[in-house]
Amino acid sequence: MNTWIRYADLEWRHPVSGRTPLMQAAAAGDAKAAEVLCKCGASVTAVDANGATALALAVTADSAPVV
């Protein structure tokens, strides 16, 4: 695993959308990034400004590999 992830703020939120890095990875269909973020402890229950979780964003984006 990359050592940079130790210094990343896994719960940082976009100031407008309220999305975390995991939510953005899920919405973009980036399964590898989502996996790494989950393994490093990113919250899977956090909700964005619209009340969506990372799972909901992955489903909406039709990102089966993330789901």
C-alpha positions in Angstrom: 0.0 0.0 0.0 1.2 3.5 -0.7 2.6 5.3 2.3 0.9 8.6 1.2 -2.4 7.3 2.3 -1.3 7.5 6.0 -1.2 11.2 5.6 -4.5 11.7 3.7 -7.6 13.0 5.4 -10.0 10.2 4.5 -13.0 12.2 5.8 -12.2 15.4 4.0 -15.4 16.8 2.4 -15.8 18.9 -0.7 -17.1 22.3 0.5 -20.2 22.2 -1.8 -21.1 18.6 -2.5 -20.0 17.3 0.9 -18.4 14.3 -0.8 -15.5 12.4 0.8 -12.7 10.8 -1.2 -14.5 7.4 -1.0 -17.7 8.9 -2.3 -15.9 10.5 -5.3 -14.1 7.2 -6.1 -17.4 5.4 -5.9 -19.2 7.9 -8.1 -16.4 7.8 -10.7 -16.4 4.0 -10.7 -12.8 3.7 -9.4 -12.9 0.3 -7.7 -9.2 0.2 -6.8 -9.3 3.7 -5.1 -12.5 2.7 -3.3 -10.9 -0.5 -2.1 -7.8 1.2 -0.8 -9.8 3.9 0.9 -12.1 1.3 2.6 -9.1 -0.7 3.8 -7.6 2.4 5.2 -10.7 3.2 7.3 -12.8 5.6 5.2 -16.3 5.8 6.5 -18.8 3.9 4.3 -21.8 5.4 6.2 -21.0 9.0 5.6 -23.6 11.0 3.6 -23.0 13.9 1.2 -25.0 17.1 1.0 -27.8 15.3 -0.8 -27.9 12.4 1.8 -26.2 9.9 -0.5 -23.7 7.3 0.7 -20.7 6.0 -1.3 -22.8 2.9 -2.1 -25.7 5.0 -3.4 -23.4 7.0 -5.6 -21.8 3.9 -7.0 -25.3 2.4 -7.8 -26.5 5.6 -9.3 -23.3 5.8 -11.5 -23.9 2.1 -12.5 -20.5 1.3 -11.1 -20.9 -2.5 -10.5 -17.1 -3.1 -9.7 -17.4 -0.6 -6.8 -20.6 -2.1 -5.5 
